Amino acid sequence: MRFLTVRLLISLVSFSLAPLVLTGCAGNSEDTTKDWTAERFYDEAKQALNEKNYTSAIKNFETLEARYPYGPYAEQAQLEVAYAYYKDDQPASAIAATDRFIRLHPTHRNVDYAYYIKGLASLHDQGSFLEWLRGNQDLSDRDPKTVREAYDAFRELVTRFPNSKYAADSQARMNALIFALARSEVRIAKYYYSRGAYIAAANRAKYVVENFQQTPSIEDALGLQAKAYQAMGMNGLMHDTVRVLERNFPKSHYLRELQSTSATKS
């Protein structure tokens, strides 16, 4: 009986000490980066980027800034973490990072890169531009808001930094986005017209005519504008628009449609 009591006592003591032992083991784990310099964090983050380990890169860039919030390494980390977010398919975080960098460092020597990444992140899909060049994708299918935001970022870069190494690519992307924006506006105008919202259709078409004159969408815009005016009985404006359409697109199918509609009403 005494033997059982001793064994029970030993078991209870051992059980009660177990959490202490486990806690002691946990307490021995150390932060292996506690003595890292800003340069070490930056080098580790860059290596992670090169290895496409974007999660690790983001962690090291953000830890660098948290521990060393001032100086060139922190500034560069604020910029490069945006690229890491972009490559990690986190466009909202990438855009937030670029906006923050632009706000904090508007005259930084690499601020042009921030605008470039913002434009790319606004489109998000890295393959969109190449697919558009190959004729396999219509960028006007994208959300017009994101297309405009991307266009504005690239335009800011090209306007403010015409000698930037990113300027030529940004200009090419702008040209693609202009076509996409024009087609998107025409698509909306067609939708309004099909619903009998002729004022809205005419205004959308007019916006394309006034703002996207160098795009192939002008013919559609003029044709829709004339048809909307015709549907509303605004014959003066219709004839003015038809004259412009005839002068620029004498073989346009919209001219035949307008004539056919006029003959039917007569």
Summary of the structure (lengths in Angstrom):
residues: 266
radius of gyration: 31.0
end to end distance: 118.0
largest distance: 118.6
contacts: 809
relative contact order: 0.05
helix: 77%
strand: 0%
